[in-house]
Amino acid sequence: MTFNPLKEKGISLDKQLRSWDKVSGCPFKRELVDCYTRTRQILMNGIEIEGWNFKHNFLRMTDEPEIKKLVAQTRHIETTQQITVNWMSPPNQSVLDTTLGYEQVAVDLTAWLSQNEPDDYVKETYDFGLLEDFDHLYRYSQFAYLIEGTDPNEIVQYKTNVMFARPTQYHHNENFVRMRKAYDKDKASFQTKANILTLLAGEQQTHNFYAEHGFMYGSPDLKKLYAEICDVEEEHVTMYETLIDPNETPLEKLLLREFMEVCCYHNCYKDEVDPKIKLVWEEFLAMEIEHLQIAAKLLEKYEKKDAEEVIGTEVYDTCHFESQKEYVNKVILDEVDKRLDGKPEMGYCKIDELDENWPSYKAQKDTCKTGAPSEGSIRMSVVSINSDVMSADNVILKDREKLLERSLEDKYKAPNTVMPDEYASFSKEELFK
């Protein structure tokens, strides 16, 4: 049965304020939670923060009293939703635990969206970002094990591989190189618009989390890694936000964000395995249906435009989580040596096709001239355990030295780069069984 959020009955706005005991909620148990309950929780926290930020900026750009009032009211509700969702995290879940969860969100969500994206250029952009987040999970896993003794599979539960992809030292670009071609708002599919906003919210919150929590460990090497990967997440935000047509009106953007929230809560409710958390998703879905319908009425009143012209009449699976190993493995094998070409067409190329004066060479040299923290994380593991922390399917594991060789640039390597012959010398004893 089709779910048309413009026709469904939600919770009226005057009934959406909740008592503080409900707002503060109840955390899940670190040891028992399903990894995809955690990823849903992490993503929806980012979704609500994105909505909160957008509505604050919206209020600063309009002088229409009715619009200001309704945007302020819905934002107030979403602030309390964000608290409930964010505080599902238990107090014994460390910053590194949560970080591994963030990267699992990025890997499995991006892979899902890529396979459900009708626009080929947007899909290619997702696949490019996917390999970078996959590599981040691997780098953080070294510290999770070395500092806290955590097998990364305590968090990702063997649903997501832990191995390098495109090395993080090569994720650093002149930020304008990250900009992508925007879709045409009058031609792009409703699904493309919802997909981009979903992933953008997740990446923005990943940046925020690393910027706000990376200092919380005493290890200077780990702090440097958080700084390095936080910078990459900033680039990811640039990459995904520039896919959006800047000609959308503020009210169209408001409607699209409410639509994206409805899609995500609908997916969360449909997929959730924890009965208590499922009730939260159900309640918040009903709230967001009302917010969406308010935005639709504002668009109709002030721009004389039917909401169906902007979002259609059905929801999309924008945040379904399941293991994406097979798809991710394929992208790694096909695209580990792919780069942003830095040309006006904003396309992609292989390493050996890069121009001699490619702008990002300078960015990589400037940021990693004293060494890349992401390479240092592997060297620390080798010193400590004569291996790296890795858990991956044999299809990518068996040829990892060749994959690494393909991914390295001849023109530049950080001075502490771990080379393929060094990987070949690592202990092959499996740490986690």
N, C-alpha and C positions, 0 to 999 in steps of 0.2 A: 504494500500500500504506500502511495506517495505521501510524504510528509511535507506539507506546504506551510512553512512557519508564518506566512502572512495570514493564514486562515485558522491556525491553531489557537486555542485559548490559553493564555498565560496567567500569571498572578498579577493582579492590578498593582500599580505603582504604590498606592497608599497602603498596601499590605506587605510590602517587601522589607521593611525594617525589622531586624531580628534582635532578640535579647543578647546580652554580652556572653552569656554562657553558650549560646548557639554560635555566635560569631567566632569565639575563641576555639571552638571545636575540640576534637580529640585526635591525637597523633596515631598513625599506624605503627606497627611493631617492625623495627628494622629487620629482625631475624625471620619474620614470617611473611612480610609483604611480598606480593607478586611484583616482579621487576617492572611490569607494564602498568601496574597501579601507580608505582613511583613515577614512571615517565609521564603518565597522564597528569599526575599532580604537579610535576615540574613544569610541564607545558602550560597547563591552565593558569598557574601562577604568572607565567610570562604573558599569557593572553590578557589577563586582567590588568597587569601593569601597563601593557601597551594601550589598552582602552582608557585607562586612567590618564596616561600622559597625553594621548590624543585629545581627550575631552578638555583637559586643562588648556591646551594650546588653542582648541576650538573657541573656548570662551574668551580668549584674548583677541579674537579676530572677528567677533560679531557684536552688533549693538542691538539686535532684535530681542526684546525682553522675553517673549515666549520661548524662543530657542534657548536663550541663556538659562532660563528657569528649568526647562526640561533636561537640558544637558547636565546641569548641576545636580538635579535630583537623581538621574540615572547613574552619574558618576559616584555619588554618595553610596549608592547601593553596591556598585562594583568595587568600591574601596573595601567594604566589609566582606564581600565575596573573596577578594584577594587575600585578606587576613585568614579567612577560614581555610582556603586552599593551601596557602604557604605554610600555615601552622599544622598541617597534617604531618610534616616532617618531625620525626621523634628527636628528643634531645640527645640520644646516643648515636645518632647518625652524624658522622664527622663531616667536615667541609670536603675532604677528599672523597668520602662515600658519595656525597651529593654531587660532586664534580663528575664522578664516573656516571652517575645517573643523567646529568646534563648531556654528556657526550653520547650516551646511549639514545637519549631523545633525538639528538641531532642526526645520528647515523640512521636509525630505523625509521624516523619520521621522514627524513629527506629521501630515503630509498623508496618508501611507500608513495610519497607525493610524486616522485619522478615517474614511477610506473603508472600513475593515475593522472598524468598531466597531458592535456591535448595539444599544447603548444610545444613544438620541437625545440625552439630556442630556449624557452624556459626550462624544459627538461634537461637540456645540455648544461645549463647553469646549475641546476640541482645536482647533477652527477659530478660536476666539478667541485662544488662545495662539499659534497658527500665524502670524497676521499680525504679532504683536509680534516674534517671532524673525526673520521675514522682514525687518522694518525694521532689526533689529540688524545683520544681514549687510550691509545697505546702508551703515549708519553706519561700521562698522569698515572697509569697503572704501575709504572716503576716505583713512583713515590708512595703510592698506596701500600705497596708491599714492603718497601724499605723502611718507611716511617711508622706505619701502623700495623704491619703484618697482615694486610688484607689481600686475600686472593680476589682479584677483580670479579671473579665469577660469583662471589658472595653478593655482588650488586647486580651484574648483568645476567647472572643465572644461565650462562652458556647460550644465551639467545643471540649474543653479538660477539663476533670474533675480536680478539685483542692482538693486533699486529700492526706494523707500520704500513703506510700507503705512500702518498706523496709526502716526503719529509717536511716537517713543519718549517724548517729553515727556508724553504722555497715558497712559503705562503705569504711572505712579506712582499708587498708591491707598492709602487707609487699608487696612492689611493684612487687617483683618477683612472688608472688602468682597470680597476675593479668595476667601474660603472658599466651598466648593461643597457641595451636598447629597451625602451619602454613599450609595453603593449598599447594598442589603440583601444580606448575605453568603449568605443562603439562597435568594435569587432571582436574583442577578446571574449572568450567564454566566461560564464559566471564561475565555473570551476577554477579556471586559471586565477581569477581575481581572489577567490577564497583561499586557494592553495598558497599563493604568495604571501598574503597577509598572515596566514597561520605560521609559516616558516619564519617570516620576518620577526614576528613577536617572540618566537622561541630563541632566535639568534640574538635579538636585542637584550633579552633577559639573561642569556648566557654571558654576554659581555658585562652586564651589570653585576652579575654574581661574582665573576672573577675579579672585577675591579674593586668590589666591596669586601671580598673575603680572602683574596690572595695574600694579604699581609699577615694572616692569622697563624702562620706557622713560623717557627724559629729558623728553619732552614733557609739560608739566603739563596740556595740553588732552586728550591721549590718556589720561592717568591719570584725569582727571575722567570721560571717557567710560566707561572700565572700571568706575569706581565707580558711575556711573549705571546701566549695564546690569546690573552685578552685583546691584544693588538690585532690578531687575526680575526677575532670575532667582530671587531669594529669594521674590518674590511668586508666581512660577510654581510653585515648590516647594509653597507654601501651597495654591495652587489645585488641584494634582494630588493632594497627599497627603490633602486633606480629602474627596476622592471615595471614599476607602477606608473601609469599615465598621469603626469602632473596636471593635466587638464580636467581631471575629475573635480567637480565642485566640492566645497566642504561638506555640504549635505549628502552628496553621493558617497563621499568617503565615510561619513558617519554611518550611513546605511550599510555600507559594505563591511565595516568593522562589526556592527551589531549582527550582521548576517554570518560573518565568520565565527563569532562567538556562539551563535545558535548551532551552527554546523558542528563545532568542536564539542559543545556540551551534549549534543545529540549523540555523537560518536562515543563520548565517554560513558554516557548512560547505557548505551547499547552494549558496550564491550566490558564494562566493569565486572570484576569477579568478587570484590569485597562488598557485602550487602550494605554495610553502614555508609561506605563512600558512594555507593550507587545511589543512595537516597539523596546525598548532597548534589550529585550531578543532575538528578531528576528535578530537584527544587530550583537549582540555578538555571537549568534549561527553561523552566516555566517563567522565571524572571526575565531571562534574555529574550524570550518570545515577545514579552510586553515591551521591552526596550526597542526591539526591532520594529514593532508596529508603531511605536511613537515616532521613530525616525522616518518611517514610511509616510506617516501623516504630515510630518514637517516638510518632507520633500515634495509631496503633492501640493501642499498649501503654498509654499514659498517659491517653488520652481515649476509648478504645474506639470510634474512628471510622475508617472506611475512607477511605483517601486519595482514592479515586475520587469520593467525595462532595464533595471540595473542589476537585479539579483535573480530573476527568474522565479520559479514556483516550487523548487524542491531543494533539499539540503544535500550536501556532498560529504563523502567520507574523507575529511581533511586531516584527521588525526587518528587513524586506525593503527594500532601497534601490534606487530607480530614479527617473528624472526625474519630478517632479510638477508641472511648469510649468502644464499645462492646468488642473489642479484648483486650484492656488494662485491662478492668475489669476482664476478664477471667484470664489473666496472674497474676494479683494481687491475685485473689482467689486461684490460683494454686501454686504460687511461692513466696509468701511474706516471707516464712521461708527458702528460698534457699540460699546457700552460695558457694563460691569457695572452693574446697576441699583441695587445697594446696599440692596435690600429684603430682608425676611426670607425670601422665596421663593428668593432667590439666583439670580435670572434675569438677562436681558440686555435692552437697549433701544437705541434710536437716540439720538444726541446731543440732538435737540430734545425728547426725552421725559424727560430727566433732571430730577430734582427740583431746585428752586432751592437747597436746602441739602444737595445730594449730598455725602457725607463726603469724597470724593476730591478735590473742588475745593481744599480746604485743603492736602491732601498735595501737590498739584501746585504750588500757590503757594509753599509752604514750601521745596520741594526745588529749584524752578527760578526762584526770585525774582531771582537774579543772572544768569539765563540757563541754558538747557539745553545741556549739553555735546554732546548729539546734534544740536542745531541748529547749534552752533558748528562741528561737523565739516564741514557743508556750506558754511558761510561760508568756512572755510579753503580748501576746494577752489576756490571761486569766485575768491577772491583770487589763488590760485596758478595756476589753469588756465582761469579764466573758464567753468567748468562744474562739474558734479558727476561722480562716478565711477559710471556707470550702464551696465548691459547687460541689456536686457529685451525681451520679445516686444512687438510693436507693439500688440497688443490692450490692453495696460495703458499702454504708453509714449505712445501718441498722444493720450491725454486726461489726461496726468499732472497738469496744472494744475487741471482739474476734480476729479480724485480728491483732490488735496491740499486743495482748498477744502472738499470734503465731510468731510474728516477733522479739520479744525480746529474747536475749540470757540469760540463767540462769547464765552462768559463768561470764559475765561482762555486766554491765549497767553503763553509765555515771552517776555521782552523781546527776545530775539535770534531769534525765529521767522522762518524763511524763508517769505515769503508767495508765493501763487500767481503774482502778476505778476512776482516776481523769478525764479521758475523759468522763466517764459516768455521771460525775457531771456537765459538761459544759452545758451552756444554749443551748437549742435546737432551740431557735428562729432563723429563717433564716435571715441572714443579707441582702442578695441580692435577690430581687424578680423581 
